[in-house]
């Protein structure tokens, strides 16, 4: 029988199942089981790498001091981890480390996405008092692979075994499982109640349905209690305390002790024994763990298993991108209240919770209060292997001055997809300007029950990006005029010596000055070695004041700043010139922010901004002015998109805000990049193109998409019955004035006449090879017959689908049909193509846009515009895309012309260059870059409640 039992003892770490009464003294080899687990973990790591190339599980081992026993344990762990494919990060502190320093390091490791497991080697060998419990609790529960964080201990205590379990107890359960003996109904006795072994193994046995007794130093009749055990776990640190006579025949004995006792026969005069007297116990127990080679190897194996488990969760999150949003319930009312009253009736979720729900790590979020926060671009490195979401652009037909609900539709669609269809959906929006907000147009947070909240914070200041852009732009302008002044009032030598001063006996060029030398073809780097001619070339930009293109900016509407004279103070020595202000969102820096792909690209674009020309007609850049670095310092955090939420708790990223009639009118590439990675392959990102398809969509697809590489899957074209009636010949629509009866009563004839405008915009979208879903944004006065007419004509003229959206009144529920249509459209095969190729001349590209997007028959240029276009072509800017500056109120250059005219003449009055943004801007008609305030601005109704501090009167 013994021979038979020996032959069945152990096969590849698995133990043969047989009743305890038939077995005696079988060795539970932790070494064998750990070997098999290690082999399996190695395969698991390889599978993780196959899912995410270059992925490596990371284990951080934090050690204080240099105790030799700790060093031995750490070396064992590092060797075992390397064999499996886990990268270890051994952080060893001197004994003088303070508790605060240790906490700081652990918090850093908690936030490091490369680290999936953290262990703190105990004991802490420090000369300072350090609270070990505090330290283990600082380790994030999600990375606590030792299972010692109080939260993980508590989870185990209540039976939540999906979190990390201490390694030794976890290993013990694996060994017990290997015996084949059932724990269900068994009587288990645990001798020892330490938090590392005794207490947690007691909990695990309890949740494995054993009846558990925990024994300790105060337990009476310990020997008798042990003798009742079917499973006996001993972890008290006392050599051979449990004898064979204490053990029930056939019991499973797990010896967790490791103690050194004197032994004259050994070379080092001592040997290792457990807490159980092995010789006598092995004659009674069915299975027993040896010391060493029993529980010890299993502890290390379980540490590795926990680390791989954590890495597996990370990979799942990376690949699957499953959100767990807590959807907010809308408090719908009829009639629909004012936007601000709706916003105030819904309490936003703390932004840190939103971030966690969509997979943003705490270290990747910079909170600005409780309701918004910036998202660090480091998230793109972490999610670089995740596939992008579907990409949807929302545009409009030619709008009325009231707008047709494009942002409302974007937000409503996001709410419908996330809250009602249960898919990952994120909206990216532009940051609104304070000028229109206080003037006529109002805010840009959407409206009704499809809004971004808090709407006051969205519309006013947000996280300060517009103010930073204002300062950066005006710093460049100040330096430009100062440089003109200094060059005009100093001789060559004095100018050069002031630009490259001697400081403490040394003269050296700054980095930005070295870049200018390189641009000039001067290879010398010692300021004292330049010739007189080289010094002059270096020091003098020789700016032609009449050629200055950069204007100062301000984020309010102020008509009296449109044209001003500067330099009138006597101190400026009559160096006056005419210039003007633009509104901040018209600044080229704003366009650059929206088109930058990373920090390096942002700096390159800022540096290459052409702000003037010298007297030879050569461009002068921000880098020539020496101000690039200062501008980057001001703008550094403007690179981060701002995370907010909709009324229903779905995420929104707000970033950049270039005007659509004079710039490209889209939110940033960076916000889209972050959103596409966060939403993942099965998700959706919704963004806007400003105004109609002729403006915002055309620029998004021909400019933004070329830079980003993000090709949309679908176009949502927003229209309204009232706008189509206006295009059919309806009375003028004036903000602040009641609508004429033609817009509030059914009028199918007027509507029919306006449909060509919708049809033209559908055609524009299809020219890019993309499916177009028409959303009729309904108003209370629309009739069913009017809505059906628009839907039928849209589908007859090439729309993929046409649905009615009632998201303004119903939130996401009112956009579910739109969401269904968009999901179906996104499944279509992409046939995307650009409208033009960049190698065409500037004139050819302008003609293609004018004829294909607007319906123009011919293009004419003023002599000034033609001359500039020729200069830009010759100066190497001919390969840039075109950004047409045109009224949004008409397909033509005349805002009074409605409908969809064809064959008209389009006149280009001027052309400007945005070299940093990377486009050439032909200007059609009179385009104001600085709005003015109306007779009755919006701010007449705005105030702060002095008792509650709440903003009132915003729309």
Number of C-alpha atoms within 10 A of each C-alpha: 8 9 8 8 14 11 10 13 18 19 11 9 19 18 22 15 14 12 13 18 12 10 20 21 21 22 20 28 24 26 19 19 24 25 16 15 18 22 12 13 23 19 14 18 21 16 13 21 16 11 15 17 11 9 16 19 26 23 29 22 18 21 25 23 19 15 13 9 9 18 14 10 12 17 12 13 19 17 12 18 26 12 14 21 19 23 17 20 15 15 12 14 18 13 15 12 18 16 16 11 10 18 17 12 12 22 14 13 21 25 16 15 15 19 22 28 29 28 21 21 18 13 13 22 20 18 13 12 11 16 10 14 11 13 18 22 16 18 26 19 22 18 25 29 31 27 29 25 24 17 17 24 23 13 15 22 17 11 13 14 14 9 20 27 28 26 26 26 27 23 27 27 17 16 27 20 15 17 23 15 19 16 20 13 13 18 20 26 26 26 27 21 19 13 13 18 23 24 18 25 28 25 20 22 24 21 19 16 16 21 19 22 18 18 20 16 10 7 11 10 9 15 15 13 19 25 18 17 25 26 30 25 27 27 23 24 16 16 17 21 14 22 17 19 16 20 28 21 22 22 27 30 30 27 30 27 23 22 17 13 14 11 12 10 9 9 8 9 11 14 15 14 20 28 24 33 17 22 12 16 25 25 19 24 28 26 28 28 26 24 21 19 16 27 28 23 20 29 21 21 28 25 29 27 23 25 28 28 21 24 25 18 14 17 20 15 18 22 18 15 23 19 21 14 21 14 17 16 11 18 12 15 11 7 8 14 14 14 22 20 15 22 23 16 13 18 13 22 22 16 22 20 16 24 21 15 17 22 21 17 18 15 16 18 22 16 18 14 11 12 20 30 23 22 25 19 19 13 20 17 9 14 20 14 17 21 19 23 25 23 21 23 25 28 31 31 30 31 24 21 15 14 17 24 25 28 28 24 34 30 36 37 33 34 35 28 26 25 24 17 17 15 19 26 30 32 30 31 29 25 29 25 26 21 23 21 21 23 22 21 17 20 24 22 25 22 27 23 32 35 29 32 28 22 25 19 16 20 21 16 15 21 24 12 24 24 19 19 26 23 19 23 23 20 16 24 21 13 15 25 18 14 18 17 17 13 18 14 13 12 11 17 13 14 19 20 14 11 14 18 16 12 8 6 6 9 14 15 16 13 11 17 20 16 16 19 20 13 12 12 10 15 11 14 15 10 17 11 10 15 11 12 10 15 19 16 16 20 23 18 21 17 23 16 19 13 15 21 15 21 20 21 25 24 20 21 24 17 15 12 19 18 13 11 11 15 15 12 10 8 8 14 12 12 16 15 15 12 18 18 23 24 26 31 31 26 26 27 26 24 27 25 31 26 27 24 18 14 14 10 14 22 21 15 24 26 23 20 25 24 25 21 20 17 14 9 13 16 20 22 23 23 22 25 20 20 19 22 16 13 23 18 11 18 23 15 16 21 25 27 30 28 25 29 27 31 31 30 26 28 28 27 28 28 30 33 28 29 25 26 25 26 28 32 28 29 29 32 25 25 29 27 20 24 29 25 25 30 26 25 17 15 26 28 29 28 32 26 28 30 26 26 29 30 31 26 29 26 25 26 24 22 21 24 16 15 15 16 10 17 19 21 25 28 31 32 27 31 28 25 29 26 26 28 23 23 28 21 16 20 14 13 17 12 13 12 7 8 14 13 11 16 21 15 11 17 17 17 11 20 26 17 17 24 22 20 23 27 19 24 28 27 19 21 26 19 17 18 18 23 29 29 27 32 28 25 25 21 16 9 12 18 16 9 12 16 20 15 15 26 19 14 17 25 18 13 14 16 23 23 21 26 24 22 28 25 29 26 22 20 31 32 24 22 30 25 19 29 24 15 21 25 19 15 22 19 12 13 11 16 12 16 15 15 18 16 14 17 12 14 18 21 16 14 20 21 18 15 22 22 18 16 22 25 21 22 15 13 15 13 18 12 12 13 19 16 14 16 25 16 15 18 17 10 12 9 20 22 18 24 25 25 30 26 27 26 24 25 20 24 29 28 24 16 14 10 14 22 23 21 17 13 11 16 16 22 19 23 17 21 21 17 23 24 21 25 26 23 22 26 22 26 23 22 18 14 14 16 21 25 20 19 17 11 8 11 18 20 15 10 12 14 13 11 10 8 6 7 9 11 15 15 15 20 16
